[in-house]
């Protein structure tokens, strides 16, 4: 517990420092995190160096496409390259390994790209909501499961997660989102230029409720991949927490969802 706490505090301080530095530092840092996540995932699902390299190529192409507004072109080129790799590795490795790597590279890169997008388009306060939801839900699930957990959620995927922890995470995250809006309002900050009303608070609670469920789904999906790969953590860079993929799996999953909910629901 002490190791986890110290690691979390140090990582949070560094992350806040990157945010304060602003763009382009923040965008570069997010691109680096994406590549670290690809690296960790490739070690779990790909045995071939060629397959691992293809994942980095796909991620780099998508990042370039996102920067220059040519996502469709970069996706098309990525698919062509993946098919070429399938031919190259035929007889040595299976196409399923290649396609798994390509899917994870596209998923991680596209979904994580919504974080700097929110930072640029909607501001720091909205972007921070992604981390409050993902990490708040994860923390709430851990403590609620520790103190109240009796019934296993999906033991084959994640042996330690409980139904009580999951329910507690949803409730706490809903309240946390409403509290976040309240604190911003008291500090004189209007999130997306909106004056909070009872209806807006309810909408924020709904966002917290829905995204907590989806955050847990993203975490479970990442855990399922780990179980199939026979590993406990994707990496070891954060003592007590695992790697970048272990810390950002739920963040990646909820980022685009928070973006579109804030874009269309908060009015």
C-alpha positions as a Markdown table, in Angstrom:
| # | Residue | x | y | z |
|---|---|---|---|---|
| 1 | Unk | 0.0 | 0.0 | 0.0 |
| 2 | Unk | 2.8 | 2.4 | 0.9 |
| 3 | Unk | 4.6 | 1.7 | -2.4 |
| 4 | Unk | 1.5 | 2.3 | -4.4 |
| 5 | Unk | 0.7 | 5.5 | -2.6 |
| 6 | Unk | 4.2 | 7.0 | -3.0 |
| 7 | Unk | 4.3 | 6.0 | -6.7 |
| 8 | Unk | 0.9 | 7.5 | -7.3 |
| 9 | Unk | 1.9 | 10.8 | -5.6 |
| 10 | Unk | 5.2 | 11.1 | -7.6 |
| 11 | Unk | 3.5 | 10.2 | -10.9 |
| 12 | Unk | 0.7 | 12.7 | -10.2 |
| 13 | Unk | 3.2 | 15.5 | -9.5 |
| 14 | Unk | 5.0 | 14.8 | -12.8 |
| 15 | Unk | 1.8 | 14.6 | -14.7 |
| 16 | Unk | 0.6 | 18.0 | -13.3 |
| 17 | Unk | 4.0 | 19.4 | -14.3 |
| 18 | Unk | 3.5 | 18.3 | -17.9 |
| 19 | Unk | 0.0 | 19.8 | -17.9 |
| 20 | Unk | 1.2 | 23.1 | -16.6 |
| 21 | Unk | 3.9 | 23.2 | -19.3 |
| 22 | Unk | 1.1 | 23.3 | -21.8 |
| 23 | Unk | 1.4 | 22.6 | -25.5 |
| 24 | Unk | 3.4 | 21.3 | -27.3 |
| 25 | Unk | 5.0 | 19.7 | -24.3 |
| 26 | Unk | 1.7 | 18.1 | -23.2 |
| 27 | Unk | 0.9 | 16.7 | -26.7 |
| 28 | Unk | 4.5 | 15.3 | -27.0 |
| 29 | Unk | 4.2 | 13.7 | -23.6 |
| 30 | Unk | 0.9 | 12.0 | -24.6 |
| 31 | Unk | 2.4 | 10.7 | -27.8 |
| 32 | Unk | 5.2 | 9.2 | -25.7 |
| 33 | Unk | 2.7 | 7.6 | -23.4 |
| 34 | Unk | 0.9 | 6.1 | -26.3 |
| 35 | Unk | 4.1 | 4.6 | -27.7 |
| 36 | Unk | 5.0 | 3.2 | -24.2 |
| 37 | Unk | 1.5 | 1.6 | -24.1 |
| 38 | Unk | 2.0 | 0.1 | -27.6 |
| 39 | Unk | 5.4 | -1.3 | -26.4 |
| 40 | Unk | 3.9 | -2.9 | -23.3 |
| 41 | Unk | 1.0 | -4.4 | -25.2 |
| 42 | Unk | 3.2 | -5.7 | -28.0 |
| 43 | Unk | 5.3 | -7.6 | -25.4 |
| 44 | Unk | 2.1 | -9.3 | -24.2 |
| 45 | Unk | 0.4 | -10.3 | -27.5 |
| 46 | Unk | 3.2 | -10.5 | -30.1 |
| 47 | Unk | 6.0 | -13.0 | -30.2 |
| 48 | Unk | 7.5 | -11.7 | -33.4 |
| 49 | Unk | 9.6 | -8.6 | -33.6 |
| 50 | Unk | 8.1 | -7.9 | -37.1 |
| 51 | Unk | 4.6 | -7.9 | -35.6 |
| 52 | Unk | 5.7 | -5.6 | -32.8 |
| 53 | Unk | 7.3 | -3.2 | -35.3 |
| 54 | Unk | 4.1 | -3.1 | -37.3 |
| 55 | Unk | 2.3 | -1.9 | -34.3 |
| 56 | Unk | 4.7 | 1.1 | -33.9 |
| 57 | Unk | 4.4 | 1.9 | -37.6 |
| 58 | Unk | 0.6 | 1.9 | -37.3 |
| 59 | Unk | 0.7 | 4.1 | -34.2 |
| 60 | Unk | 3.2 | 6.5 | -35.8 |
| 61 | Unk | 1.1 | 6.8 | -39.0 |
| 62 | Unk | -2.1 | 7.5 | -37.0 |
| 63 | Unk | -0.4 | 10.1 | -34.9 |
| 64 | Unk | 0.9 | 11.8 | -38.1 |
| 65 | Unk | -2.6 | 11.6 | -39.6 |
| 66 | Unk | -4.1 | 13.1 | -36.4 |
| 67 | Unk | -1.6 | 16.0 | -36.5 |
| 68 | Unk | -2.2 | 16.8 | -40.2 |
| 69 | Unk | -5.9 | 16.0 | -40.4 |
| 70 | Unk | -5.5 | 12.9 | -42.5 |
| 71 | Unk | -6.7 | 10.1 | -40.3 |
| 72 | Unk | -8.5 | 8.2 | -43.1 |
| 73 | Unk | -5.4 | 8.1 | -45.2 |
| 74 | Unk | -3.2 | 7.0 | -42.4 |
| 75 | Unk | -5.7 | 4.2 | -41.5 |
| 76 | Unk | -5.8 | 3.0 | -45.1 |
| 77 | Unk | -2.0 | 3.0 | -45.3 |
| 78 | Unk | -1.8 | 1.1 | -42.0 |
| 79 | Unk | -4.1 | -1.6 | -43.3 |
| 80 | Unk | -2.1 | -2.0 | -46.5 |
| 81 | Unk | 1.1 | -2.3 | -44.4 |
| 82 | Unk | -0.5 | -4.8 | -42.1 |
| 83 | Unk | -1.6 | -7.0 | -45.0 |
| 84 | Unk | 2.0 | -6.8 | -46.4 |
| 85 | Unk | 3.3 | -7.9 | -43.0 |
| 86 | Unk | 0.8 | -10.9 | -43.0 |
| 87 | Unk | 2.4 | -12.1 | -46.3 |
| 88 | Unk | 6.0 | -11.5 | -44.9 |
| 89 | Unk | 5.4 | -13.4 | -41.6 |
| 90 | Unk | 3.3 | -16.2 | -43.3 |
| 91 | Unk | 4.6 | -19.6 | -42.2 |
| 92 | Unk | 6.4 | -18.1 | -39.2 |
| 93 | Unk | 3.6 | -16.4 | -37.3 |
| 94 | Unk | -0.2 | -16.3 | -37.6 |
| 95 | Unk | -2.2 | -13.6 | -39.2 |
| 96 | Unk | -4.3 | -13.4 | -35.9 |
| 97 | Unk | -1.2 | -12.2 | -34.0 |
| 98 | Unk | -0.7 | -9.5 | -36.6 |
| 99 | Unk | -4.3 | -8.4 | -36.6 |
| 100 | Unk | -4.4 | -8.4 | -32.8 |
| 101 | Unk | -1.4 | -6.1 | -32.7 |
| 102 | Unk | -2.9 | -3.8 | -35.3 |
| 103 | Unk | -6.2 | -3.6 | -33.5 |
| 104 | Unk | -4.5 | -2.7 | -30.2 |
| 105 | Unk | -2.3 | -0.1 | -31.9 |
| 106 | Unk | -5.3 | 1.6 | -33.5 |
| 107 | Unk | -7.4 | 1.4 | -30.4 |
| 108 | Unk | -4.8 | 2.8 | -28.1 |
| 109 | Unk | -3.6 | 5.6 | -30.5 |
| 110 | Unk | -7.1 | 6.8 | -31.5 |
| 111 | Unk | -8.7 | 6.7 | -28.1 |
| 112 | Unk | -5.8 | 8.3 | -26.3 |
| 113 | Unk | -5.7 | 11.0 | -28.9 |
| 114 | Unk | -8.9 | 12.4 | -27.5 |
| 115 | Unk | -7.0 | 13.6 | -24.4 |
| 116 | Unk | -4.9 | 16.3 | -26.1 |
| 117 | Unk | -7.9 | 17.0 | -28.3 |
| 118 | Unk | -10.0 | 17.9 | -25.3 |
| 119 | Unk | -7.1 | 19.9 | -23.9 |
| 120 | Unk | -6.9 | 22.0 | -27.0 |
| 121 | Unk | -10.6 | 22.3 | -27.8 |
| 122 | Unk | -12.4 | 22.2 | -24.5 |
| 123 | Unk | -9.7 | 23.3 | -22.0 |
| 124 | Unk | -7.9 | 21.7 | -19.0 |
| 125 | Unk | -11.0 | 21.4 | -16.8 |
| 126 | Unk | -12.8 | 19.2 | -19.2 |
| 127 | Unk | -9.8 | 17.1 | -20.0 |
| 128 | Unk | -9.1 | 16.6 | -16.2 |
| 129 | Unk | -12.6 | 15.0 | -16.0 |
| 130 | Unk | -11.3 | 12.0 | -17.9 |
| 131 | Unk | -8.7 | 11.3 | -15.3 |
| 132 | Unk | -11.0 | 12.1 | -12.4 |
| 133 | Unk | -13.5 | 9.5 | -13.8 |
| 134 | Unk | -11.0 | 6.8 | -14.7 |
| 135 | Unk | -8.7 | 7.0 | -11.7 |
| 136 | Unk | -11.5 | 8.0 | -9.3 |
| 137 | Unk | -13.6 | 5.0 | -10.4 |
| 138 | Unk | -10.6 | 2.7 | -10.1 |
| 139 | Unk | -9.7 | 3.9 | -6.6 |
| 140 | Unk | -13.3 | 3.7 | -5.4 |
| 141 | Unk | -13.6 | 0.2 | -6.8 |
| 142 | Unk | -10.4 | -0.8 | -4.9 |
| 143 | Unk | -11.5 | 0.6 | -1.5 |
| 144 | Unk | -15.2 | -0.4 | -1.8 |
| 145 | Unk | -14.1 | -3.9 | -2.8 |
| 146 | Unk | -11.5 | -4.1 | 0.0 |
| 147 | Unk | -13.9 | -3.1 | 2.8 |
| 148 | Unk | -17.3 | -4.4 | 1.5 |
| 149 | Unk | -16.5 | -6.9 | -1.3 |
| 150 | Unk | -18.0 | -10.4 | -0.9 |
| 151 | Unk | -19.1 | -11.4 | -4.3 |
| 152 | Unk | -16.7 | -11.8 | -7.2 |
| 153 | Unk | -17.5 | -9.8 | -10.4 |
| 154 | Unk | -15.7 | -11.8 | -13.1 |
| 155 | Unk | -13.1 | -14.0 | -11.4 |
| 156 | Unk | -11.8 | -15.6 | -14.6 |
| 157 | Unk | -10.8 | -12.1 | -15.9 |
| 158 | Unk | -10.0 | -10.3 | -12.7 |
| 159 | Unk | -10.0 | -12.4 | -9.5 |
| 160 | Unk | -9.9 | -9.5 | -7.1 |
| 161 | Unk | -12.7 | -7.3 | -8.5 |
| 162 | Unk | -16.0 | -7.6 | -6.7 |
| 163 | Unk | -19.6 | -6.6 | -7.4 |
| 164 | Unk | -19.7 | -4.4 | -4.3 |
| 165 | Unk | -16.5 | -2.7 | -5.6 |
| 166 | Unk | -18.1 | -2.1 | -9.0 |
| 167 | Unk | -21.3 | -0.7 | -7.6 |
| 168 | Unk | -19.4 | 1.5 | -5.2 |
| 169 | Unk | -17.3 | 2.8 | -8.0 |
| 170 | Unk | -20.3 | 3.8 | -10.0 |
| 171 | Unk | -21.9 | 5.7 | -7.1 |
| 172 | Unk | -18.8 | 7.4 | -6.0 |
| 173 | Unk | -17.8 | 8.5 | -9.5 |
| 174 | Unk | -21.3 | 10.0 | -10.1 |
| 175 | Unk | -21.0 | 12.0 | -6.9 |
| 176 | Unk | -17.4 | 12.9 | -7.7 |
| 177 | Unk | -18.3 | 14.4 | -11.1 |
| 178 | Unk | -21.1 | 16.5 | -9.4 |
| 179 | Unk | -18.7 | 17.6 | -6.7 |
| 180 | Unk | -16.0 | 18.5 | -9.3 |
| 181 | Unk | -18.5 | 20.8 | -11.0 |
| 182 | Unk | -19.5 | 22.3 | -7.6 |
| 183 | Unk | -15.9 | 23.0 | -6.7 |
| 184 | Unk | -15.2 | 24.7 | -10.1 |
| 185 | Unk | -18.3 | 26.8 | -9.7 |
| 186 | Unk | -17.2 | 28.0 | -6.2 |
| 187 | Unk | -13.8 | 28.8 | -7.6 |
| 188 | Unk | -15.5 | 31.0 | -10.1 |
| 189 | Unk | -14.7 | 28.8 | -13.1 |
| 190 | Unk | -17.5 | 28.1 | -15.6 |
| 191 | Unk | -16.9 | 24.7 | -17.2 |
| 192 | Unk | -17.5 | 25.1 | -21.0 |
| 193 | Unk | -19.0 | 28.6 | -20.2 |
| 194 | Unk | -22.1 | 27.0 | -18.5 |
| 195 | Unk | -23.7 | 28.3 | -15.3 |
| 196 | Unk | -24.4 | 25.2 | -13.2 |
| 197 | Unk | -28.1 | 24.4 | -12.5 |
| 198 | Unk | -29.8 | 21.4 | -10.9 |
| 199 | Unk | -30.2 | 19.9 | -14.3 |
| 200 | Unk | -26.5 | 20.4 | -15.1 |
| 201 | Unk | -25.5 | 18.7 | -11.9 |
| 202 | Unk | -27.7 | 15.7 | -12.7 |
| 203 | Unk | -26.2 | 15.5 | -16.2 |
| 204 | Unk | -22.7 | 15.5 | -14.6 |
| 205 | Unk | -23.8 | 12.7 | -12.2 |
| 206 | Unk | -25.1 | 10.8 | -15.2 |
| 207 | Unk | -21.8 | 11.2 | -17.0 |
| 208 | Unk | -20.0 | 9.9 | -14.0 |
| 209 | Unk | -22.4 | 6.9 | -13.7 |
| 210 | Unk | -22.1 | 5.9 | -17.3 |
| 211 | Unk | -18.4 | 6.5 | -17.7 |
| 212 | Unk | -17.5 | 4.6 | -14.5 |
| 213 | Unk | -19.3 | 1.6 | -15.9 |
| 214 | Unk | -17.4 | 1.9 | -19.2 |
| 215 | Unk | -14.1 | 2.6 | -17.4 |
| 216 | Unk | -14.5 | -0.7 | -15.6 |
| 217 | Unk | -15.2 | -2.4 | -18.9 |
| 218 | Unk | -12.0 | -1.0 | -20.4 |
| 219 | Unk | -10.1 | -2.2 | -17.3 |
| 220 | Unk | -11.6 | -5.7 | -17.6 |
| 221 | Unk | -10.9 | -5.9 | -21.3 |
| 222 | Unk | -7.2 | -5.0 | -20.6 |
| 223 | Unk | -7.2 | -7.6 | -17.8 |
| 224 | Unk | -8.6 | -10.3 | -20.1 |
| 225 | Unk | -5.7 | -9.7 | -22.5 |
| 226 | Unk | -3.2 | -10.0 | -19.6 |
| 227 | Unk | -4.8 | -13.3 | -18.5 |
| 228 | Unk | -4.6 | -14.7 | -22.0 |
| 229 | Unk | -0.9 | -13.6 | -22.1 |
| 230 | Unk | -0.2 | -15.1 | -18.7 |
| 231 | Unk | 1.1 | -11.9 | -17.1 |
| 232 | Unk | 0.1 | -10.0 | -14.0 |
| 233 | Unk | 1.1 | -6.5 | -15.3 |
| 234 | Unk | 1.9 | -5.0 | -18.7 |
| 235 | Unk | 5.0 | -3.3 | -17.3 |
| 236 | Unk | 6.9 | -2.4 | -14.1 |
| 237 | Unk | 7.8 | 1.2 | -14.5 |
| 238 | Unk | 5.4 | 2.3 | -11.7 |
| 239 | Unk | 6.1 | 0.2 | -8.6 |
| 240 | Unk | 2.9 | -1.2 | -7.2 |
| 241 | Unk | 0.9 | -0.1 | -10.2 |
| 242 | Unk | 2.4 | -1.9 | -13.2 |
| 243 | Unk | 3.1 | -0.1 | -16.5 |
| 244 | Unk | 1.6 | 2.7 | -18.6 |
| 245 | Unk | -1.0 | 0.3 | -20.0 |
| 246 | Unk | -2.0 | -0.7 | -16.5 |
| 247 | Unk | -2.5 | 2.9 | -15.5 |
| 248 | Unk | -4.1 | 4.2 | -18.7 |
| 249 | Unk | -6.3 | 1.3 | -19.9 |
| 250 | Unk | -9.5 | 2.8 | -18.4 |
| 251 | Unk | -8.4 | 6.4 | -19.3 |
| 252 | Unk | -8.1 | 5.4 | -22.9 |
| 253 | Unk | -11.5 | 3.7 | -22.9 |
| 254 | Unk | -13.4 | 6.6 | -21.5 |
| 255 | Unk | -11.6 | 9.5 | -23.2 |
| 256 | Unk | -13.7 | 9.6 | -26.4 |
| 257 | Unk | -16.9 | 8.9 | -24.4 |
| 258 | Unk | -16.3 | 11.9 | -22.1 |
| 259 | Unk | -15.5 | 14.0 | -25.1 |
| 260 | Unk | -18.8 | 13.3 | -26.9 |
| 261 | Unk | -20.9 | 13.4 | -23.7 |
| 262 | Unk | -19.5 | 16.8 | -22.8 |
| 263 | Unk | -20.0 | 18.0 | -26.4 |
| 264 | Unk | -23.6 | 16.9 | -26.8 |
| 265 | Unk | -25.0 | 16.4 | -23.3 |
| 266 | Unk | -23.8 | 19.5 | -21.5 |
| 267 | Unk | -25.9 | 22.3 | -22.7 |
